Amino acid sequence: MTRTVRVALVGLGHVGRAFLELMTIKRKTLRERYGLELVLTGAADSTGAAFGAGRIDHANLLRHKRAGRGAGQYPRLGHRNMPAVEMVQQVDADVLLEASPVNLRTGQPGLDCTRVALGRGISVVLANKAPLVLAYQELTELARRHRAGLRFSATVCGSLPVLNMGRRDWVACDIQKIEGILNSTTNYILSAMEMGRDFDEALREAQAEGVAEADPSLDIRGWDTANKLVIIANAVLGCSATLDDVDVLGIQNITPDDLAAARARGQTIKLVAVAHRRDGEYRFAVHPAALPLDHPLASVTGWEMGIVWHTDIMGVQFAKVDERGPMPTAAAMLRDVIDLYADVMER
Ligand SMILES: NC(=O)c1ccc[n+]([C@@H]2O[C@H](COP(=O)([O-])OP(=O)(O)OC[C@H]3O[C@@H](n4cnc5c(N)ncnc54)[C@H](OP(=O)(O)O)[C@@H]3O)[C@@H](O)[C@H]2O)c1
């Protein structure tokens, strides 16, 4: 038996478009392996929203978007300049996928879209970190109250299942320390600078891959890494931490000379996120660190991201991913949709 899941998508940028592609290329797998059929019932971008009676042909919307037109101009179903949140108020959907840009000041449009969807009992899958960073407790409580799912495995390192490991697999562990390279844009820039390229050239390459944040200062000044650390703190470590609890220093002042000097000392400079428990309390920091070359994170180069978990009863575990472009993040959103649906089946 195939179950139809109605999907509404906010954000049709690199990640949103990759998700539309997945709806086509994984259609058979979803049906045969999971008994799922995803149908798109709404979509929104900065030009407005598209929704109405029935479904949207997702492949057609992708062609429309690639031709440089927006959701607001979509034939018959387009609502020019309609804010995404109005679409979320009205659309017939089981799941909202939120992939609009991070806005750390207001959280919008992602925060209100998430609130409205959960309030209507619509489950939410986030790629956008801002709603969680600004309102983790509120949103998890809202989801609980309205018996809606809230999944966000894509928000921390895309397809690397950092949150799934942390929440599900370190059973009964005390986590003493986490060290992570959680941002591939800065890791790529540092690796490229080690190989002699200049900062601006390396940043342009990261932007061309569709991985850098819309506002790249979020990456470079360490805030994207700090966002991920805050989500890990809340979702895995059980701390209601906010960005105010994280000491943040980015890579903006690192020079090729610093990198060469570190190499000469047998070290490599990485932007590292650390959660460290001392006297029963976690301290959180993001900063460039000179790591010895035998440190596991020293092997995390270029587009890779990685994390080291120091646990009391499951040893020290290290995982890393080499992922390029937005597809792995869209795939993590698909992972969450499948996970969500499996939970719904079990209830
Ligand atoms: N790229 C990655 O690899 C990656 C990895 C992990 C997490 N993420 C997160 O995923 C989210 C999307 O990333 P992305 O790379 O796809 O970003 P992007 O390429 O900049 O796309 C952003 C999309 O959001 C739309 N948008 C902007 N303002 C909006 C508004 N007010 N209302 C509705 N839609 C609006 C844009 O509309 P237009 O198309 O009309 O401009 C665009 O479609 C971000 O939160 C990012 O942090 C991305």
PDBQT file of the ligand as one rigid body, heavy atoms in Angstrom, charges set to zero:
ROOT
HETATM    1  N1  LIG A 401      23.309  25.037   0.724  1.00  0.00    +0.000 N 
HETATM    2  C1  LIG A 401      23.630  24.087   1.595  1.00  0.00    +0.000 C 
HETATM    3  O1  LIG A 401      24.428  23.202   1.298  1.00  0.00    +0.000 OA
HETATM    4  C2  LIG A 401      22.990  24.071   2.965  1.00  0.00    +0.000 A 
HETATM    5  C3  LIG A 401      23.408  23.109   3.908  1.00  0.00    +0.000 A 
HETATM    6  C4  LIG A 401      22.755  23.041   5.163  1.00  0.00    +0.000 A 
HETATM    7  C5  LIG A 401      21.752  23.948   5.461  1.00  0.00    +0.000 A 
HETATM    8  N2  LIG A 401      21.399  24.896   4.534  1.00  0.00    +0.000 N 
HETATM    9  C6  LIG A 401      20.335  25.835   4.874  1.00  0.00    +0.000 C 
HETATM   10  O2  LIG A 401      19.260  25.675   3.969  1.00  0.00    +0.000 OA
HETATM   11  C7  LIG A 401      18.633  26.931   3.746  1.00  0.00    +0.000 C 
HETATM   12  C8  LIG A 401      18.591  27.178   2.252  1.00  0.00    +0.000 C 
HETATM   13  O3  LIG A 401      19.895  27.212   1.737  1.00  0.00    +0.000 OA
HETATM   14  P1  LIG A 401      20.135  27.464   0.184  1.00  0.00    +0.000 P 
HETATM   15  O4  LIG A 401      21.579  27.247  -0.041  1.00  0.00    +0.000 OA
HETATM   16  O5  LIG A 401      19.147  26.719  -0.616  1.00  0.00    +0.000 OA
HETATM   17  O6  LIG A 401      19.798  29.040   0.103  1.00  0.00    +0.000 OA
HETATM   18  P2  LIG A 401      19.542  29.906  -1.190  1.00  0.00    +0.000 P 
HETATM   19  O7  LIG A 401      20.097  29.223  -2.396  1.00  0.00    +0.000 OA
HETATM   20  O8  LIG A 401      19.947  31.288  -0.868  1.00  0.00    +0.000 OA
HETATM   21  O9  LIG A 401      17.937  29.859  -1.356  1.00  0.00    +0.000 OA
HETATM   22  C9  LIG A 401      17.078  30.503  -0.479  1.00  0.00    +0.000 C 
HETATM   23  C10 LIG A 401      15.653  30.382  -1.009  1.00  0.00    +0.000 C 
HETATM   24  O10 LIG A 401      14.791  31.034  -0.086  1.00  0.00    +0.000 OA
HETATM   25  C11 LIG A 401      13.979  31.968  -0.805  1.00  0.00    +0.000 C 
HETATM   26  N3  LIG A 401      13.637  33.095   0.035  1.00  0.00    +0.000 N 
HETATM   27  C12 LIG A 401      14.389  34.165   0.380  1.00  0.00    +0.000 A 
HETATM   28  N4  LIG A 401      13.680  34.998   1.156  1.00  0.00    +0.000 NA
HETATM   29  C13 LIG A 401      12.448  34.449   1.280  1.00  0.00    +0.000 A 
HETATM   30  C14 LIG A 401      11.255  34.856   1.926  1.00  0.00    +0.000 A 
HETATM   31  N5  LIG A 401      11.187  35.985   2.626  1.00  0.00    +0.000 N 
HETATM   32  N6  LIG A 401      10.172  34.050   1.836  1.00  0.00    +0.000 NA
HETATM   33  C15 LIG A 401      10.210  32.890   1.138  1.00  0.00    +0.000 A 
HETATM   34  N7  LIG A 401      11.320  32.452   0.501  1.00  0.00    +0.000 NA
HETATM   35  C16 LIG A 401      12.420  33.237   0.577  1.00  0.00    +0.000 A 
HETATM   36  C17 LIG A 401      14.796  32.388  -2.010  1.00  0.00    +0.000 C 
HETATM   37  O11 LIG A 401      13.924  32.900  -2.997  1.00  0.00    +0.000 OA
HETATM   38  P3  LIG A 401      14.397  33.239  -4.486  1.00  0.00    +0.000 P 
HETATM   39  O12 LIG A 401      14.622  31.906  -5.164  1.00  0.00    +0.000 OA
HETATM   40  O13 LIG A 401      13.203  33.954  -5.052  1.00  0.00    +0.000 OA
HETATM   41  O14 LIG A 401      15.612  34.071  -4.356  1.00  0.00    +0.000 OA
HETATM   42  C18 LIG A 401      15.441  31.038  -2.376  1.00  0.00    +0.000 C 
HETATM   43  O15 LIG A 401      14.532  30.289  -3.135  1.00  0.00    +0.000 OA
HETATM   44  C19 LIG A 401      19.433  27.970   4.518  1.00  0.00    +0.000 C 
HETATM   45  O16 LIG A 401      18.789  28.229   5.744  1.00  0.00    +0.000 OA
HETATM   46  C20 LIG A 401      20.771  27.273   4.757  1.00  0.00    +0.000 C 
HETATM   47  O17 LIG A 401      21.401  27.697   5.949  1.00  0.00    +0.000 OA
HETATM   48  C21 LIG A 401      21.985  24.973   3.308  1.00  0.00    +0.000 A 
ENDROOT
TORSDOF 0
